Amino acid sequence: MRYIDGFRDPVTAERLVRLIAVQGRELGARGRSVRIMEVCGSHTMAVGRYGIRSLLPANVELISGPGCPVCVTDPGYIDAAAELAGGGAVIVTFGDMVRVPGSVSDLAACRAAGGDVRVCYSPAAALAAARADPGREVVFLAVGFETTAAPGASLVATAVREGLGNLSLLTAFKTVPPALEALMGDPETAISAFLCPAHVSAIIGAKAYEPVAARFRVPCVIAGFEPVDILYGISGILAQALNGEARVENRYTRVARAGGNARALALMARHLEPVDAVWRGIGVIPNSGLGLKAEFSGYDAERKLGVRIKPGIIQPGCACGDVMKGKRRPADCALFARACTPDKPAGPCMVSAEGTCAAAFRYELTSV
Ligand code: SF4
């Protein structure tokens, strides 16, 4: 199929649904089913909002993976941020992080107890806070995937240029390709293909998925966030399944390129380096994080302020880890929609606007 210009066009969406039905039937006639994982919080929400699962044949399953940056943040990270706030630092963070449970509490409670925790929409807010109050340490909670790692690196570059001595980052950046490899290495996930994220792919480029596609013979198709984008991506995966292929295909060419965003990648390479990272409920994935290089240790909150991110304690009964590995659906968790709701979340997958449990609660809940 040609590149789609009308990515919001209902007629195109209908055609794609029909194509997917035909592809599903052909696969079914060969006794095959396909289990597709999307690894992107925006895909998770769009899939729920537009009812895309209900449009798929029975032998094509679409599951959500660890694509929500808030959801994969370990409770120990929240504990460290709360410790810094308790010690008098100004904490600047994206909004969802405030309600993510730590081992015993969250940053909202920390703020209610007098901690200076400020919600931002951009890392630039941390710069503004540091400039405005040179006498106080400002700590930016540097979580997220490659899409936020690039602005995080830019934040450090600006701080260095301006000689800002009161700004640091508590880093928990994650990178997507090592997570895909770890998921494929777990036979219980039974993933047939990946619907690769849009924004992350715009930064890292399509080529970044080639090692996982080749090593595990798994189709990796990059798709945008609109319903037609997602259907177009799914039809691309099914075409590969029918043809016995396992390659990277970019179906988001209006934004993502083969080599990614050279400027963003250069900024990241200059300031950040791969580190092992803890993914909440999943565990340590080697080289799946990005930390500040030693030469920028003056901007690294752990090294500069002596705080340590220790393993945290997950709420008993929260099945976020299995949900993010696609092993369980949110409704399989005993707390779902009972002890865990968007108003009173027990786990991060219910906190974030991009969380799998929040999407299921909002769009797919039929009864409790
Ligand atoms: Fe965790 Fe709540 Fe989801 Fe259960 S429903 S897995 S407690 S976030």
Boltz pocket constraint, residues with backbone or C-beta under 6 A from the ligand:
constraints:
  - pocket:
      binder: B
      contacts: [[A, 317], [A, 318], [A, 319], [A, 320], [A, 321], [A, 323], [A, 330], [A, 333], [A, 334], [A, 335], [A, 336], [A, 337], [A, 340], [A, 341], [A, 345], [A, 346], [A, 347], [A, 348], [A, 349], [A, 350], [A, 351], [A, 357]]
      max_distance: 6.0
